[in-house]
Amino acid sequence: MTIEWRYTVQQELGVLSLAGFLGADALGRFTGAVGWAVARGTGPVVLDLSRLRGWSTGGQRAVSEAAHRLRAAGRSLELAAIPAEGSLAATGDDPVIPVHCDLDAAFAAHLDAGAEQRAWRSDAWPSE
């Protein structure tokens, strides 16, 4: 099984939402979604994990690599609603990744993130 993704830009705040399981078979798709986000924004990216059923160690490492990729592009990564099995396993050279309990808390941390402006998603993104 792979993941589905949706990327939304709200003013300068990008939200990359994932659904499914972030495991070995989903890493290529996740990397592509991060590339989409890097190419289509300028501000911080919140990785919304509220629809993610879980993540493997490799999936967690891919999130850390995404933080490095965004940092190299002059942007930052934040997490919202991490899976129940725990926090992100960071290494000493990983950038600090703020963690919010949910997407509303992430938006509250960026008070100027207004109404939705643009959105993209993979074909099988779950309906609201």
C-alpha positions in Angstrom: 0.0 0.0 0.0 1.1 3.5 -0.7 0.2 6.9 0.5 -2.1 9.6 -1.0 -1.2 13.2 -0.7 -2.7 16.7 -1.0 -0.7 19.9 -1.0 -2.5 23.2 -0.2 -1.0 26.7 0.0 -2.6 29.2 2.4 -0.9 32.5 1.9 2.8 31.7 2.7 2.0 28.4 4.6 2.1 25.1 2.7 0.2 22.1 4.0 1.2 18.7 2.7 -1.4 16.2 4.0 -0.8 12.4 3.8 -3.2 9.5 4.0 -2.3 5.8 4.3 0.9 4.3 5.6 4.3 5.9 5.1 6.4 2.7 4.6 9.0 1.5 2.2 6.6 1.2 -0.8 5.5 4.8 -0.3 8.9 6.6 0.0 9.1 7.4 -3.7 5.7 8.9 -3.7 6.4 10.9 -0.5 9.7 12.2 -2.0 7.7 13.3 -5.1 5.1 15.1 -3.0 7.8 16.9 -1.1 9.4 17.9 -4.4 6.0 19.3 -5.4 5.8 21.3 -2.2 9.4 22.6 -2.7 8.5 23.8 -6.2 5.3 25.5 -5.3 5.8 27.7 -2.3 8.1 29.9 -0.3 7.1 29.6 3.3 7.1 26.8 5.9 5.5 23.5 5.1 3.3 21.7 7.6 3.2 18.0 7.2 -0.4 17.1 8.2 -0.3 13.5 9.4 -3.9 13.3 10.7 -4.9 10.8 8.1 -1.7 8.8 8.3 -2.3 5.3 9.8 1.3 4.9 10.7 4.9 5.2 9.5 7.9 2.8 9.4 11.4 3.7 10.6 12.2 4.4 6.9 9.1 6.7 6.7 10.3 8.6 9.7 13.8 8.9 8.1 12.1 10.2 4.9 10.4 12.9 6.9 13.8 13.9 8.4 15.3 14.0 4.8 12.3 16.2 3.7 13.2 18.6 6.5 16.8 18.8 5.2 15.5 19.3 1.6 13.2 22.1 2.7 16.0 23.7 4.7 18.3 23.6 1.7 15.5 25.5 -0.2 15.3 28.2 2.6 12.1 26.7 4.1 11.2 24.8 7.2 9.1 21.7 8.0 6.6 21.4 10.8 4.5 18.3 11.8 0.9 18.2 12.8 -0.9 15.2 14.3 2.0 12.6 14.4 1.0 8.9 14.4 0.2 7.4 17.9 3.3 5.2 17.9 5.6 8.1 18.9 7.7 10.9 17.9 10.1 11.4 15.0 13.5 9.7 15.6 15.9 12.6 14.9 19.7 12.4 14.5 22.2 15.0 15.6 22.3 16.8 12.2 18.6 17.0 11.7 17.0 20.4 11.7 14.6 21.1 14.6 11.1 20.1 13.5 8.2 21.8 15.4 5.4 19.4 16.3 1.8 20.5 16.6 -0.9 18.4 18.2 -3.2 19.0 15.1 -3.6 21.1 12.1 -5.6 23.8 13.9 -2.7 24.2 16.3 -0.3 24.6 13.4 -2.5 27.3 11.8 -2.7 29.0 15.2 1.1 29.2 15.3 0.9 31.0 11.9 -1.9 33.4 12.6 -1.6 35.1 9.2 -2.3 31.8 7.3 -5.6 32.7 5.8 -8.2 31.1 3.5 -7.2 28.4 1.1 -5.7 29.7 -2.2 -4.5 26.7 -4.2 -4.6 22.9 -3.8 -3.2 19.8 -5.5 -3.7 16.1 -4.7 -3.0 12.6 -5.8 -5.8 10.9 -7.7 -7.1 8.7 -4.9 -7.1 11.3 -2.1 -9.9 10.4 0.4 -13.0 12.6 0.1 -13.6 14.9 2.9 
